[in-house]
Amino acid sequence: MKKALFLLFLSVSLGVSAQKDIYQSNRFEELSKDHRVLAILPFFTHLDLDDIRPAEREPLEEKEGYAVQDALEMYFGRGRKKKKFTVDFQNTQETNALLAQNEITFGNIDRYTIKELAGILGVDGIISGNLDVNVLLSQGVPADFSLLDYFMGEADYGRIGIKISDGDSGKLLWKYEQVISRKSGKNTADLIDKMMKKAARKFPYDKESRRQSGS
């Protein structure tokens, strides 16, 4: 009984914590009513690592940015098979191919607006974000930690922010930010899976959450 109550308390606490870090535009319904397909971009990444040279940093940041893109595609792909979402998600291979055809790279994508990128990719909205970390998350977080660190949530590794923007207007529709710690996940895929499950009730394209809100 005590264990069940603890798990219930933990799940409620995580849900409340997730909701505090979530923003949704009050124009979401208006701007997203015709959304059918969203594209997932590689994430802008900043690595705070002391033991690498600038020349080594850029390819590592690119690798981490694409790892988040892949992890999000995996998460949404599993939900798509269950018909969980009200929109589809463009295959990231197609997204990256279209970007490459237009000479848009990881290094210069920040020079383009959301409206420009949505037009190039032929989608209704854009999923993008930022990753600021002091570990190579795609390779897994360090395994040497104490039980006290785990429960106290110490040894933070950085922060991640996921954004959804409307392709026609470029307006920000939804944003979710989270501190990355040992409890967040053992690697990029695990982090995204846990993070999105935590935000599921507030994810605006989730069929169940929209049904509950009466949208």
Secondary structure, 3 states (H helix, E strand, C coil): CHHHHHHHHHHHHHHHHHHHCEEECCCHHHHHCCCCEEEECCCEEEECCCCCCHHHHHHHHHHHHHHHHHHHHHHHHHHHHCCCECCEECCHHHHHHHHHHCCCCCCCHHHCCHHHHHHHHCCCEEEEEEEEECCCHHHCCCCCCCHHHHHHCCCCCEEEEEEEEECCCCCEEEEEEEEECHHHCCCHHHHHHHHHHHCHHHCCCEHHHHHHHCC
